[in-house]
Amino acid sequence: MMIREPKADPTRAKEVKVKIPVSHHIKLHSMKVLTGKQISDAITEALDVYFASRGIEETLTMPQLRER
């Protein structure tokens, strides 16, 4: 008997750990203090805008991604 896993919900949050320049972190923390917006919310909003401005094909064929 096979157990089927539920399909992944693309709207649920997934935690990732990334390294960013300290200067970016300082700016994000300053924004958090000044606006009260959580850093994760700001990053999610910025990524939504970024991906909405590009087609998926353009994003997947970026030279920076192919080099890794």
DSSP file (Angstrom, degrees, kcal/mol; ACC not computed):
  #  RESIDUE AA STRUCTURE BP1 BP2  ACC     N-H-->O    O-->H-N    N-H-->O    O-->H-N    TCO  KAPPA ALPHA  PHI   PSI    X-CA   Y-CA   Z-CA
    1    1 A M              0   0    0      0, 0.0     2,-0.4     0, 0.0     0, 0.0   0.000 360.0 360.0 360.0 132.5    0.0    0.0    0.0
    2    2 A M        -     0   0    0      2,-0.0     2,-0.6     0, 0.0     0, 0.0  -0.801 360.0-144.9 -98.4 137.5    1.3    3.4   -1.0
    3    3 A I        -     0   0    0     -2,-0.4     2,-0.5     0, 0.0     0, 0.0  -0.897  15.7-144.0-100.4 124.4    0.8    6.4    1.2
    4    4 A R        -     0   0    0     -2,-0.6     3,-0.1     3,-0.0    -2,-0.0  -0.756   8.1-139.1 -91.8 128.6    0.3    9.6   -0.7
    5    5 A E        -     0   0    0     -2,-0.5     3,-0.1     1,-0.1     2,-0.0  -0.580  31.8-100.8 -77.9 145.6    1.7   12.8    0.7
    6    6 A P        -     0   0    0      0, 0.0    -1,-0.1     0, 0.0     3,-0.1  -0.365  47.4 -93.7 -64.4 148.7   -0.5   15.8    0.4
    7    7 A K        -     0   0    0      1,-0.1     2,-0.1    -3,-0.1    -3,-0.0  -0.340  48.2 -98.1 -63.3 143.4    0.5   18.2   -2.4
    8    8 A A        -     0   0    0      1,-0.1    -1,-0.1    -3,-0.1     3,-0.0  -0.401  31.1-131.0 -64.1 134.9    2.8   20.9   -1.4
    9    9 A D    >   -     0   0    0      1,-0.1     3,-1.6    -2,-0.1    -1,-0.1  -0.802  11.9-157.4 -88.8 110.9    1.0   24.2   -0.8
   10   10 A P  T 3  S+     0   0    0      0, 0.0    -1,-0.1     0, 0.0    -2,-0.1   0.617  89.1  59.3 -68.0  -9.5    2.9   26.9   -2.7
   11   11 A T  T 3  S+     0   0    0      2,-0.1     2,-0.1    -3,-0.0    -2,-0.0   0.585  83.0  99.2 -93.6  -9.8    1.5   29.6   -0.4
   12   12 A R  S <  S-     0   0    0     -3,-1.6     2,-0.2     1,-0.1    -4,-0.0  -0.423  81.3-105.3 -76.0 154.9    2.9   28.2    2.8
   13   13 A A        -     0   0    0     -2,-0.1     2,-0.4     2,-0.0    -1,-0.1  -0.540  29.0-164.0 -81.9 143.4    6.1   29.6    4.2
   14   14 A K        -     0   0    0     -2,-0.2     2,-0.4     2,-0.0    -1,-0.0  -0.997  17.8-132.2-126.6 126.4    9.4   27.8    4.0
   15   15 A E        +     0   0    0     -2,-0.4     2,-0.3     2,-0.0    -2,-0.0  -0.631  28.6 177.1 -82.5 132.9   12.3   28.9    6.1
   16   16 A V        -     0   0    0     -2,-0.4     2,-0.5     2,-0.0    -2,-0.0  -0.960  22.6-138.4-131.5 152.2   15.6   29.3    4.4
   17   17 A K        +     0   0    0     -2,-0.3     2,-0.3     2,-0.0    -2,-0.0  -0.948  29.1 170.4-112.9 126.7   19.0   30.5    5.7
   18   18 A V        -     0   0    0     -2,-0.5     2,-0.5     2,-0.0    -2,-0.0  -0.928  30.5-127.6-132.6 156.8   21.0   32.8    3.6
   19   19 A K        +     0   0    0     -2,-0.3    -2,-0.0     0, 0.0     3,-0.0  -0.915  31.0 176.9-104.4 130.5   24.1   34.9    4.0
   20   20 A I        -     0   0    0     -2,-0.5     5,-0.1     1,-0.0    -2,-0.0  -0.901  39.5 -85.4-127.0 157.8   23.8   38.6    3.1
   21   21 A P    >>  -     0   0    0      0, 0.0     4,-1.8     0, 0.0     3,-0.7  -0.311  37.5-120.4 -59.5 146.1   26.3   41.4    3.4
   22   22 A V  H 3> S+     0   0    0      1,-0.3     4,-2.6     2,-0.2     5,-0.2   0.857 113.5  60.9 -56.3 -36.6   26.4   43.1    6.8
   23   23 A S  H 3> S+     0   0    0      1,-0.2     4,-1.9     2,-0.2    -1,-0.3   0.879 104.5  48.5 -61.3 -37.0   25.5   46.4    5.1
   24   24 A H  H <> S+     0   0    0     -3,-0.7     4,-2.7     2,-0.2    -1,-0.2   0.907 110.4  51.3 -67.2 -41.6   22.2   44.8    3.9
   25   25 A H  H  X S+     0   0    0     -4,-1.8     4,-2.8     1,-0.2     5,-0.2   0.909 108.4  51.1 -63.6 -41.4   21.5   43.5    7.3
   26   26 A I  H  X S+     0   0    0     -4,-2.6     4,-2.5     2,-0.2    -1,-0.2   0.917 111.7  47.9 -61.2 -43.7   22.0   46.9    8.9
   27   27 A K  H  X S+     0   0    0     -4,-1.9     4,-2.3     2,-0.2    -2,-0.2   0.916 112.8  48.2 -64.2 -42.8   19.6   48.5    6.4
   28   28 A L  H  X S+     0   0    0     -4,-2.7     4,-2.1     2,-0.2    -2,-0.2   0.906 112.8  48.0 -64.4 -41.1   17.0   45.8    7.0
   29   29 A H  H  X S+     0   0    0     -4,-2.8     4,-2.4     2,-0.2    -2,-0.2   0.902 110.6  51.6 -67.4 -39.5   17.3   46.1   10.7
   30   30 A S  H  X S+     0   0    0     -4,-2.5     4,-2.6    -5,-0.2     5,-0.2   0.915 109.7  50.1 -60.7 -42.8   17.0   49.9   10.4
   31   31 A M  H  X>S+     0   0    0     -4,-2.3     4,-2.8     1,-0.2     5,-0.5   0.897 109.0  52.4 -62.3 -40.3   13.9   49.5    8.4
   32   32 A K  H  X5S+     0   0    0     -4,-2.1     4,-2.0     1,-0.2    -2,-0.2   0.924 112.3  44.8 -61.5 -44.6   12.5   47.2   11.0
   33   33 A V  H  <5S+     0   0    0     -4,-2.4    -2,-0.2     1,-0.2    -1,-0.2   0.910 118.8  42.0 -66.3 -42.5   13.1   49.7   13.7
   34   34 A L  H  <5S+     0   0    0     -4,-2.6    -2,-0.2    -5,-0.2    -1,-0.2   0.847 130.0  23.2 -76.4 -34.8   11.7   52.6   11.8
   35   35 A T  H  <5S-     0   0    0     -4,-2.8    -3,-0.2    -5,-0.2    -2,-0.2   0.659  91.3-128.3-107.8 -19.4    8.6   51.0   10.2
   36   36 A G     << +     0   0    0     -4,-2.0     2,-0.3    -5,-0.5    -4,-0.2   0.455  61.3 140.2  82.0  -0.4    7.9   48.0   12.5
   37   37 A K        -     0   0    0     -6,-0.5    -1,-0.3     1,-0.1    -2,-0.2  -0.615  57.2-115.4 -79.0 132.2    7.8   45.7    9.5
   38   38 A Q     >  -     0   0    0     -2,-0.3     4,-2.1     1,-0.1     5,-0.2  -0.341  18.4-123.7 -64.2 146.8    9.5   42.3   10.2
   39   39 A I  H  > S+     0   0    0      1,-0.2     4,-2.4     2,-0.2     5,-0.2   0.907 112.1  53.0 -59.6 -43.0   12.6   41.6    8.2
   40   40 A S  H  > S+     0   0    0      1,-0.2     4,-2.4     2,-0.2    -1,-0.2   0.881 108.5  50.5 -62.7 -36.8   11.1   38.4    6.8
   41   41 A D  H  > S+     0   0    0      2,-0.2     4,-2.4     1,-0.2    -1,-0.2   0.905 110.6  49.3 -66.3 -40.7    8.0   40.3    5.6
   42   42 A A  H  X S+     0   0    0     -4,-2.1     4,-2.3     2,-0.2    -2,-0.2   0.903 112.6  47.1 -64.7 -41.1   10.2   42.9    3.9
   43   43 A I  H  X S+     0   0    0     -4,-2.4     4,-2.6     2,-0.2     5,-0.2   0.908 111.4  50.9 -68.5 -41.5   12.2   40.3    2.1
   44   44 A T  H  X S+     0   0    0     -4,-2.4     4,-2.4    -5,-0.2    -2,-0.2   0.926 111.8  47.9 -60.1 -44.9    9.1   38.4    1.0
   45   45 A E  H  X S+     0   0    0     -4,-2.4     4,-2.2     1,-0.2    -2,-0.2   0.915 112.0  49.3 -62.0 -43.7    7.6   41.6   -0.4
   46   46 A A  H  X S+     0   0    0     -4,-2.3     4,-2.5     1,-0.2    -2,-0.2   0.902 112.1  47.9 -64.3 -41.2   10.8   42.4   -2.2
   47   47 A L  H  X S+     0   0    0     -4,-2.6     4,-2.9     2,-0.2     5,-0.3   0.886 109.2  53.7 -67.7 -37.7   11.1   38.9   -3.7
   48   48 A D  H  X S+     0   0    0     -4,-2.4     4,-2.1    -5,-0.2    -2,-0.2   0.932 111.9  44.9 -59.8 -45.3    7.4   39.1   -4.8
   49   49 A V  H  X S+     0   0    0     -4,-2.2     4,-1.5     2,-0.2    -2,-0.2   0.919 113.7  50.7 -64.4 -43.6    8.1   42.3   -6.6
   50   50 A Y  H  X S+     0   0    0     -4,-2.5     4,-0.5     1,-0.2     3,-0.4   0.948 114.0  42.1 -60.3 -51.0   11.3   41.0   -8.1
   51   51 A F  H >< S+     0   0    0     -4,-2.9     3,-0.7     1,-0.2    -1,-0.2   0.826 111.3  56.0 -70.0 -30.4    9.7   37.8   -9.5
   52   52 A A  H 3< S+     0   0    0     -4,-2.1    -1,-0.2    -5,-0.3    -2,-0.2   0.802 104.6  54.5 -68.2 -28.0    6.6   39.6  -10.7
   53   53 A S  H 3< S+     0   0    0     -4,-1.5     2,-0.3    -3,-0.4    -1,-0.2   0.600 109.8  53.0 -82.0 -10.5    8.8   41.9  -12.8
   54   54 A R  S << S-     0   0    0     -3,-0.7     2,-0.2    -4,-0.5     3,-0.0  -0.897  84.0-117.7-123.4 151.2   10.5   39.0  -14.5
   55   55 A G     >  -     0   0    0     -2,-0.3     4,-2.1     1,-0.1     5,-0.2  -0.558  30.3-117.3 -78.9 154.6    9.2   36.1  -16.5
   56   56 A I  H  > S+     0   0    0      1,-0.2     4,-2.5     2,-0.2     5,-0.2   0.867 115.8  54.8 -61.8 -36.1   10.0   32.7  -15.0
   57   57 A E  H  > S+     0   0    0      2,-0.2     4,-1.3     1,-0.2    -1,-0.2   0.920 108.0  48.7 -64.0 -42.4   12.0   31.8  -18.1
   58   58 A E  H  4 S+     0   0    0      1,-0.2    -2,-0.2     2,-0.2    -1,-0.2   0.907 112.4  48.7 -63.4 -41.6   14.1   35.0  -17.7
   59   59 A T  H >< S+     0   0    0     -4,-2.1     3,-1.1     1,-0.2    -2,-0.2   0.912 112.0  48.1 -65.1 -42.7   14.8   34.2  -14.1
   60   60 A L  H 3< S+     0   0    0     -4,-2.5    -1,-0.2     1,-0.2    -2,-0.2   0.705 111.6  50.0 -73.5 -19.2   15.8   30.6  -14.7
   61   61 A T  T 3< S+     0   0    0     -4,-1.3    -1,-0.2    -3,-0.2    -2,-0.2   0.217  75.4 133.9-104.8  15.4   18.1   31.5  -17.6
   62   62 A M    X>  -     0   0    0     -3,-1.1     4,-1.4     1,-0.1     3,-1.0  -0.445  61.0-130.5 -64.4 134.5   20.1   34.2  -15.8
   63   63 A P  H 3> S+     0   0    0      0, 0.0     4,-1.5     0, 0.0    -1,-0.1   0.837 105.4  61.3 -57.1 -33.9   23.8   33.6  -16.3
   64   64 A Q  H 34 S+     0   0    0      1,-0.2     4,-0.4     2,-0.2    -2,-0.0   0.852 104.7  48.6 -62.4 -33.8   24.5   33.9  -12.6
   65   65 A L  H X4 S+     0   0    0     -3,-1.0     3,-0.7     1,-0.2    -1,-0.2   0.842 107.8  53.5 -74.8 -33.9   22.3   30.9  -11.9
   66   66 A R  H 3< S+     0   0    0     -4,-1.4    -1,-0.2     1,-0.2    -2,-0.2   0.795 101.3  60.4 -72.2 -26.9   24.0   28.8  -14.6
   67   67 A E  T 3<        0   0    0     -4,-1.5    -1,-0.2     1,-0.2    -2,-0.2   0.693 360.0 360.0 -74.3 -17.9   27.5   29.3  -13.2
   68   68 A R    <         0   0    0     -3,-0.7    -1,-0.2    -4,-0.4    -2,-0.1   0.460 360.0 360.0 -86.6 360.0   26.6   27.8   -9.8
